[in-house]
Amino acid sequence: MARRGQRPQTVSGVAMRRLILIAIPYLWLFALFLIPFAIVLKISLSDTVLAIPPYAPQIDLAAGWQGIKDFFGALDGENFVFLTSDDLYWKAYLSSLRIAALSTLMTLLVGFPIAYAMARAPDEWRPTLMMLVILPFWTSFLIRVYSWMGILANEGILNQVLTWTGIIDSPLQILNTNTAVYIGIVYTYLPFMILPIYAALERLDGSLLEAAEDLGCSRTSAFWLITLPLSKNGVIAGCFLVFIPAVGEFVIPSLLGGSRTLMIGKVLWEEFFSNRDWPVASAVAVVLLLILVIPIVLFQRQEQKQREAEG
Amino acid sequence: MPQTVFAPWNDPDEKPLISFQGVTKRFGDFTAIDDITLGIYAREFFALLGPSGCGKTTLMRMLGGFETPSAGTILLAGQDIAPVPPNKRAVNMMFQSYALFPHLSVWDNIAFGLRREGRDKAAIAARVEEMLKLTRLEKFSHRKPHQISGGQRQRVALARSLAKAPKLLLLDEPLGALDRKLREETQFELMDIQEKTGTTFVIVTHDQEEAMTVASRVAVMDEGRLIQVATPDRIYETPDSVYVADFIGDVNIIEASARQSGDKVSLAWAEGQLPLIATTTKTFAPDQHCWLAIRPEKIAISAERPKAANALQGRILDIAYLGNISTYHVALPSGQVLKAQTANTRRIERRSFTWEDEVWISWTDTAGVLLDK
């Protein structure tokens, strides 16, 4: 009888362990994503003041219930209204989205053939090729962007080589233009595009392509009808991994871009550090987050629906 | 009305659909196919049988166009197919892994080849429906490959490769992934479909029972060579080498030296034992080294010395009970162990022999096959 008595205990022990295991990622998300986001959201609803920290209201727990009431009463959305009043902001958002979208497309066009070549390379070559893709991460990101300044500058390596070979007479102005930003983003984010596509292509069973050829496909049409649809998930993952950080990119446009390169990351930085306007800067960040999250959620819901329809 | 036996390989006027002429395939230093000459006839169900690595798959892939011969020519309906790419051949292949397109439904998988031909929609739909009906897949046409069972996937693969009505269908270990019961059912289904469509089938398999069941002729291969090409019964009853005799089914091999008189051969096989008697159509030189191959089911087992051309006394070492039959392992005084098989016509508790019993085993002079290699 004693044994039987122990049994529910072990069952609840297992349930407990399972609960703890599930709780860890949720706690992680809660502590490192949701709380910081709540803080940013709260600041975006505050007003700027000359103080430390430079925003008001502060929550006054000493005043009890009345303090909390006052605190929430003082929050308002005027910073968000302000964002619509100055066309700088929506232009910066639009320009960021455009630059990010275009550079994602370019990264895809460069990255897909590389991933394809890697997946088709002989087995013994693959670890080396993979290493080569990852290798740039071993150098600081800042140093790599700085070295692009050295390459793209008017008296930089690229212009020197082009003048020396006689292709151009006067140096090309590349640095401090949007072109340099595109080059920087494509270069920096290329591995994030290559790796998921490579993973998808590597899993692709070679006999599928043989079967397609056997059924009358040319090599090219087999690529369009089989390889591409089956690497779709890798392409989507790669595009997300490039597009999302590229929209908020700050270092690349500020180092490689010119004064006319308008990106929301730069605006955000200026609001925080030049204007010391934390509430407006936070509002900019919240809107950026919404711009990125809403399409992703919609996309995933669509995918889910499709899967359910098939299931 | 006399029924004509399907045996185009015996008809000198019949032209083979496929003809390998001195075909060799090398991969670097490795010779996968070694100078093979072979004819396969229209409407045949031809099996390539051999252990893994014997070259059977390479031979099939050359028909499909995925490998080109290093030497020799392959003719399909009289035409050299070496320069024809796989997508231009009137040959379709059913892959071992089935290679179903995972992102397409069953219907679209079957329609895939038809669409590439640019036929009109109604014709494609009609053909796909016909194939679905043939393979009894009508209910699953809208499912994706991962939503159906292994046996259904196998049928989709078959339907897809038959949809274009190829002159020749290649099947690479088509039933390898199915469990035994389903495999046996599917073998008969395959034969049925082959007969209905009149397509020439070439099947690659390492399963000798499968080859024997489905094929009109079997080619036994080893190390890139054809060892024997014959109908299943010929392969079983009259193997022409120890390799084939041993590869197909169960067999006793007795090494001996021959002394021939007419069609009877007296075989000296062990010191101090009476010679064995066998019949042959071959000629053996005096004292030529040879092998007598006898199937276990052709050896009788008895308690008393029987009146037979060959009778040996021994002791039962082991009994393998397989339900319908039992195989007795009988140790001879010479140390050799021979297998004798009997049908279990009586219940097991009424079995006449058991372990350690002294018994006689016997066979007639025509029961075995005398082999010179």
Chai-1 contact restraints between the chains, C-beta under 6 A:
chainA,res_idxA,chainB,res_idxB,connection_type,confidence,min_distance_angstrom,max_distance_angstrom,comment,restraint_id
A,S207,B,F95,contact,1.0,0.0,6.0,A-B,restraint_1
A,S207,B,S97,contact,1.0,0.0,6.0,A-B,restraint_2
A,S207,B,A99,contact,1.0,0.0,6.0,A-B,restraint_3
A,L208,B,A99,contact,1.0,0.0,6.0,A-B,restraint_4
A,E210,B,F66,contact,1.0,0.0,6.0,A-B,restraint_5
A,A211,B,F95,contact,1.0,0.0,6.0,A-B,restraint_6
A,A211,B,A99,contact,1.0,0.0,6.0,A-B,restraint_7
A,E213,B,P86,contact,1.0,0.0,6.0,A-B,restraint_8
A,E213,B,N87,contact,1.0,0.0,6.0,A-B,restraint_9
A,D214,B,P86,contact,1.0,0.0,6.0,A-B,restraint_10
A,D214,B,N92,contact,1.0,0.0,6.0,A-B,restraint_11
A,D214,B,M93,contact,1.0,0.0,6.0,A-B,restraint_12
A,L215,B,F112,contact,1.0,0.0,6.0,A-B,restraint_13
A,L215,B,G113,contact,1.0,0.0,6.0,A-B,restraint_14
A,G216,B,N87,contact,1.0,0.0,6.0,A-B,restraint_15
A,G216,B,G113,contact,1.0,0.0,6.0,A-B,restraint_16
A,G216,B,R116,contact,1.0,0.0,6.0,A-B,restraint_17
A,C217,B,N87,contact,1.0,0.0,6.0,A-B,restraint_18
A,C217,B,R116,contact,1.0,0.0,6.0,A-B,restraint_19
A,P229,B,H103,contact,1.0,0.0,6.0,A-B,restraint_20
